[in-house]
Amino acid sequence: MDIHESYSSCSPPAWLHRSLERLLASVPPGNLASLESIVLTDSTALPAGKTKRVGGRKYNSAECGAFYHYATRKRRAYIELLVDNALPRWANRVPLHYLQDALLADVLFHELGHHFATTVGDVGRGGEDAAEKWRQRLTRAYFPNAYPVAHRVFRIVARVALPVLRHWQKRRSSRRAA
């Protein structure tokens, strides 16, 4: 499968291509056989307009993180990843491979989920639900295998930090309401 890059106004993080290759290497090759390419681009390269209906509403195309383009008679399926929307602005400064992969995996695995729902089969109700179920499945398979120690550490930190952050956020919002 080919990876094409075409940017109009943004410069991607230096680690993007390596992270993409690591994530794709974790997917069984047979599942990627019918995927033609992944196109890395930015939102300014898109024409103005809205998406098809997703979850009952349309979205501005330039604000989306990625698109899965279904196969047609003339071309195979491909994924278009809008780097400036898919990754936060501070992504250039992320030093750890685990975190780099985590930033990219969320969007990439979701779009691969659309592809797998079409080629392998739905694991959810279809559409966005199936793509999310595939994203969860791919994420759960990738991180514990690729980064066993880091994954355990981040899970422990998340178990401790998330309740503290939720508590802090509740207190902060209750002070604003008062």
Phi and psi in degrees as a GROMACS rama.xvg file:
@    title "Ramachandran Plot"
@    xaxis  label "Phi"
@    yaxis  label "Psi"
@TYPE xy
-92.1506  150.9  ASP-2
-119.407  118.693  ILE-3
-109.213  143.212  HIS-4
-122.99  132.52  GLU-5
-151.82  100.049  SER-6
-112.49  139.608  TYR-7
-97.5724  -44.1762  SER-8
-135.121  -4.20502  SER-9
-117.652  155.604  CYS-10
-112.269  122.283  SER-11
-72.4799  161.628  PRO-12
-61.2986  147.248  PRO-13
-61.4535  -27.7866  ALA-14
-85.2  -5.74888  TRP-15
-56.805  -50.0896  LEU-16
-64.0512  -43.4622  HIS-17
-64.7207  -41.8833  ARG-18
-64.3447  -42.428  SER-19
-59.9043  -43.0752  LEU-20
-65.7197  -38.7099  GLU-21
-62.6942  -45.1129  ARG-22
-66.0879  -42.5116  LEU-23
-67.985  -31.7804  LEU-24
-65.6596  -21.282  ALA-25
-81.1353  -12.3715  SER-26
-91.4534  135.098  VAL-27
-54.9034  129.456  PRO-28
-56.1582  -34.3632  PRO-29
-61.1339  -30.2343  GLY-30
-74.3987  -19.6077  ASN-31
-99.4019  -3.30711  LEU-32
-58.4542  -37.7692  ALA-33
-89.8756  2.91128  SER-34
-91.807  120.019  LEU-35
-70.1857  -50.2302  GLU-36
-163.434  170.717  SER-37
-121.254  125.018  ILE-38
-104.977  119.475  VAL-39
-95.9911  121.276  LEU-40
-148.098  -169.823  THR-41
-127.272  168.831  ASP-42
-68.052  -24.1246  SER-43
-72.9196  -14.9218  THR-44
-79.0603  -12.153  ALA-45
-85.6265  148.097  LEU-46
-73.1832  153.225  PRO-47
-65.2002  148.402  ALA-48
149.077  -177.344  GLY-49
-114.051  161.12  LYS-50
-79.9699  173.487  THR-51
-68.14  168.914  LYS-52
-63.7748  126.234  ARG-53
-129.3  117.309  VAL-54
61.0692  34.2187  GLY-55
86.8312  0.943168  GLY-56
-144.724  164.175  ARG-57
-103.351  149.157  LYS-58
-119.473  152.478  TYR-59
-68.17  123.105  ASN-60
-57.204  -37.5011  SER-61
-70.6953  -8.709  ALA-62
-103.069  -4.4995  GLU-63
-79.0345  156.328  CYS-64
-87.7484  -29.1832  GLY-65
-166.455  165.326  ALA-66
-137.282  141.627  PHE-67
-102.969  123.145  TYR-68
-102.405  113.668  HIS-69
-65.0321  155.252  TYR-70
-67.8632  147.45  ALA-71
-124.192  -175.603  THR-72
-66.8354  -27.3793  ARG-73
-96.3338  -18.8252  LYS-74
-149.44  155.909  ARG-75
-80.4343  166.737  ARG-76
-66.0822  151.141  ALA-77
-150.745  161.992  TYR-78
-112.862  134.691  ILE-79
-112.807  117.29  GLU-80
-108.435  117.392  LEU-81
-89.1663  97.5946  LEU-82
-59.6577  -41.1737  VAL-83
-67.4641  -24.6468  ASP-84
-95.4042  -31.1153  ASN-85
-75.6401  -29.5444  ALA-86
-116.614  145.999  LEU-87
-68.4604  160.313  PRO-88
-61.2222  -30.3143  ARG-89
-83.9365  7.42488  TRP-90
-61.2035  -26.6087  ALA-91
-61.6043  -24.8486  ASN-92
-99.2327  9.36912  ARG-93
-79.232  116.98  VAL-94
-89.0935  -24.4146  PRO-95
-94.6558  134.139  LEU-96
-58.0576  -38.784  HIS-97
-57.4079  -46.9196  TYR-98
-71.5231  -36.8838  LEU-99
-60.0511  -47.559  GLN-100
-63.9188  -38.223  ASP-101
-63.7219  -39.9122  ALA-102
-63.5142  -41.6606  LEU-103
-82.6017  -33.8163  LEU-104
-60.9254  -38.3681  ALA-105
-55.9071  -50.19  ASP-106
-75.9885  -46.7559  VAL-107
-61.9364  -47.4852  LEU-108
-66.313  -30.234  PHE-109
-64.8081  -47.1449  HIS-110
-67.2643  -38.5634  GLU-111
-61.7707  -31.7954  LEU-112
-60.2182  -39.4166  GLY-113
-61.575  -42.5365  HIS-114
-65.0547  -45.5706  HIS-115
-67.6104  -34.3316  PHE-116
-61.9098  -32.3629  ALA-117
-81.2638  -41.7862  THR-118
-94.8489  -38.7063  THR-119
-95.8815  -43.4291  VAL-120
139.363  154.238  GLY-121
-71.7279  142.055  ASP-122
-112.553  -1.15085  VAL-123
-128.969  -157.577  GLY-124
-76.5142  -9.55647  ARG-125
113.491  163.592  GLY-126
62.9307  -132.839  GLY-127
-65.6291  -34.5825  GLU-128
-62.5943  -44.7581  ASP-129
-64.4315  -41.1834  ALA-130
-62.755  -39.8993  ALA-131
-67.819  -39.0748  GLU-132
-63.7523  -41.5142  LYS-133
-65.4198  -39.7836  TRP-134
-59.5323  -45.7622  ARG-135
-61.7095  -43.618  GLN-136
-63.6981  -44.9469  ARG-137
-66.8324  -38.9097  LEU-138
-65.5009  -45.2117  THR-139
-63.8368  -30.045  ARG-140
-80.2321  -34.0905  ALA-141
-76.9355  -57.4682  TYR-142
-64.6823  -43.9806  PHE-143
-63.6218  -29.3444  PRO-144
-82.3269  -41.1511  ASN-145
-76.7986  -36.6935  ALA-146
-136.407  69.8332  TYR-147
-60.1654  -43.3418  PRO-148
-72.5525  -49.5525  VAL-149
-60.0212  -38.1132  ALA-150
-63.0939  -43.7387  HIS-151
-63.6208  -43.6946  ARG-152
-61.9404  -47.642  VAL-153
-66.5708  -32.9079  PHE-154
-65.6332  -41.3974  ARG-155
-65.8758  -45.383  ILE-156
-60.5616  -42.4329  VAL-157
-64.2292  -39.3734  ALA-158
-63.2545  -33.0527  ARG-159
-85.8048  -45.5387  VAL-160
-74.7201  -38.8989  ALA-161
-62.0801  -45.6578  LEU-162
-61.1372  -37.4981  PRO-163
-64.8714  -44.723  VAL-164
-64.2876  -41.1773  LEU-165
-62.5463  -43.3289  ARG-166
-62.0058  -45.2749  HIS-167
-62.2945  -40.4541  TRP-168
-67.3245  -39.7517  GLN-169
-62.1016  -45.6254  LYS-170
-61.4364  -41.0921  ARG-171
-66.0497  -42.9997  ARG-172
-71.1177  -32.758  SER-173
-70.5083  -31.6818  SER-174
-68.6648  -36.6437  ARG-175
-66.8991  -38.0877  ARG-176
-68.4548  -29.6041  ALA-177
